[in-house]
Amino acid sequence: MKNIGIDLGSRYVKLVKESNGSIEYNIFDTVSFYKQFIARNGAETYIDTNKLGLSDDYKIVATGYGRNLMSFSNAEIISEIKAHFKGALKQTGNDSFILIDIGGQDSKVILGKEGYIEDFIMNDKCAASTGRFAENACSVLGISIDELSKMQHNPANLSSTCAVFCESELIGLMASGVEIESIAAGINKSIAKRLLPLIKSFQADTIYASGGVANNKSLILFISQLIGKNVTPLNNPQFNGALGCLPL
């Protein structure tokens, strides 16, 4: 069986191809993906596998932010919660855990017990605990996402709880002479603090993190410190949703 899993994210589209037991990973800018690989035939919208260089005998399952924007005639659509939970199952082999997923536009925490989703909670109302906030903050500070992930010492205290107002606060801190490294560490700690109420909604000994933001080692450190438990990023955190679209 040939399978394609697609996570239609707000910033990037993650695509995994499974064939003959091997998995291939691909990532695309979201706007470019829609321009190049989404086609229409009358009222039908479909994912153009030929333009992706794939044969038509693949089963396609899709999830993510973009699943709410349109449906595809040649793809099965599943929820993000189901996809991310299945991705963690597939990657770890564990069936009971908390999964923290930090996406570009929202963040979510899923509680899994004995192979089933017992509960979940989402923050889709505020950008202050998302990848977009981290990107905007890096733009203000003039640093890269990779540089941000290394900043964890002497974190500056950020008082704003809003991603929009926080930008002004960052500029004010720089103007007052606070070091960029300290401000960046404060951003990481701020994101961790925004996620804390979601995580504390559930109890489990094993905690994983997914989403591209899970590659931020300093953020993971702050989350671990705040909850008093180790948080382990999945091996392919940014592709976890796409992997969850593949059969277990």
N, C-alpha and C positions, 0 to 999 in steps of 0.2 A: 504494500500500500504506500502511495506517495501522498505526503501531507504538507500543507503550507499553513503556518500560523502567522497572523498579522495583528499587530497592536497599532491601531491608528491613533497615535498620540497627538497632543496639541502642538508639539514642537517637532517631533520626529515620528516617522513610521518605522516600526521595527518588524522585520520579516524573517522568519525562520523556515527553512526548507528541510524536510526529513525524507530521505530516500535511501533504501537499502541499509538502514541502521545508522546512517551518518546524518549529522545536522549541520547545515550551513547558515551563517548569520549575515544579515544585511540590514543596513540602516539608511534611511532617506530623510531629507528635509520634507516636512509634511506638505507644504505648498507644491514643491517640485513633484512629489509623488502623485498628488491629485492631478497635476497638469499632464504628467507623462503616462501614467499607468491606469487611470480611470477613464473608461470609454462609455459611450452611450449608443444604444440601438433603439431608436424610437423612445418609448417610455422606460425602457430598461437601462439600468446602470450596472456595469460589471467591471471587475478587475481584469485588465488585459494581460493575461499570462504570456501571450506571445511577445509582447513588448518587454516583459520581464525576462524573456529568454527561457520560458518554461513551457512544457507540453500541457495539453488540455486535460490530462488524466490525473491531475492533482486534486485532492479534496482540500478546499479552502475553508478555514474557520477564522473569523475576524472578531476583534474586540477593540476596546479603547474609546477615547473621547469622540473619535469620528464616527463611531457606530450610530450615534444619535443624529448625525447630519444626513445620512442617506443609507439605504439598504442596497445590497448587491445581489443580482440575480444568480450569480455563481458562487456565493459564499454563505455559509451558515454564520449567524451572528450570536455571540454569547456575551454575558455581562462581564464587566471588568472584575467584579468580585470573584466570580467563578473562575475566570481565566487566571488571575493572580494566585488564587488558592491552589488550583491544579498545577500551576507552574512551580510553586514551592514544593508540592507533593512530588512532582517529577524530578526536581533537582536534588531534593534531600533524602527522599525515601521515608521521612518521618510523617506521621499522620496527626500529631497533636502539637500545636504551636501557635504563637502570635506572629502575624506577618504585618510589618509596617511598610506600606507602599507610598513613596513620595513622588508624585507625578508633577508634570509641568503646570497643571492648573488646579489640582486638588491633591489631597492626601487622604489615606484610608488605613484603617487598622482592622485586620480580620482575625477572628478567633476560630481555629480549627481544632476539632476533637475527634479522634478515632476515624479520621478520613472524611469528615463532614464539616461543613461550615456551620458552626453553632451560632455565631453572631458577627456583626461588623458595624463599624461606625465610620462616617466620612466627614471631612471638612472641605466642602466645596463652596463656601461662602466668603472665604478670606484667602488672599494669596500669600499671607505671611508665613505659611508653612509649606511652600511649594518650590519647585525648581525655578519657576519664573521669578520669584522674589530673589532667589540667590543670583540669578543671571543679572537682574536689574541692579542689585547691590554691587556686583562685580563691575558693572559698567560705570557706576558712580565712582568707585574706588580706583578704577583703572587697572584692575588685576584680572587674571583668568580664573576660570572655575577650578583648574588644577591648583593654582596658587591658593585659592580660598580653602581648599581641602587640607592644606598643610598648616593653617592658622588655628592654634588652640591655646596659646599662652597669653595670660593677662587679658582676658576678654573684657572689652569695654561694655558698660551697662547700657543697653538700648531700652529706653522707656516706652517708645511708641509701640502700640499693638497693631498698627495698620501699615501695610506695605507702602501705601502712597505717602503717608506722613513720615515714614521711616527714612525716605530718601532725603528729606530736608534735615533730619536729625544727623544722618551720615555726613552731609556737607558741613553742618555745624560743628561736628566733632573734628573733622579735618581742619576746619578754619581755626579751631581752638588749640591745635597742635597735637592732638592725640595721634599716636602712630598708626599707620595703615594696618600693620599686623595686629594690633590690639583691636581695632575696629572690626577687621575681618573675623577675628576670633569671636567677637561679640555677636556678629551676624550668625555664625554657626551655633552659638549658644542660644541665641534668640529663636532660631528655627526649632531647636530641640525643645525649648520651653513651650513653644506653641503646640508641639506634638504631644507633650506630656499628658494633658487631660484625656486625649484619645486613647493613649496607650494604657493609662491607669484604669480605663473602663473594664479591662479584662485581666485575668490572672493565668499565667502559664510559665513553666520553667524555661522553655525554649522560645527564643525570640529571633526572628529573621527580619531582614530589611531588603526591600526591592525598589526598583525605579532607578533612574540614572543618578539621582541625588545620593543613593546608597553608596556610591563610589567616594563620597566625601568622608574621609577617615576621621576628620576632626568632629564633624557632626555626629557620626556614630559614637565617638568617644563621649561626647557631651550627653547624648541620649542614655548611654550605658551608665554614666555617672548619676544622672538625675533619677533613673528608675532603680538603680542599685543592682542591675543584672546585665550580663553581657548581651549585646546585640550583635548578631552575626550577619553581615551582608551575604546574599546569595552569590554563587559563582558568576552568574550572568545577570546581574540585577536589572539592567536596563531592558533585557530581553525576556524577563520573567513572564510578562503578560502574553507575549507571542508564543513562548514555550508552552504555556497553559492552554493554548488553542490546539496543541497536538494531542493525539491519544496517549493516555497513560501507559 
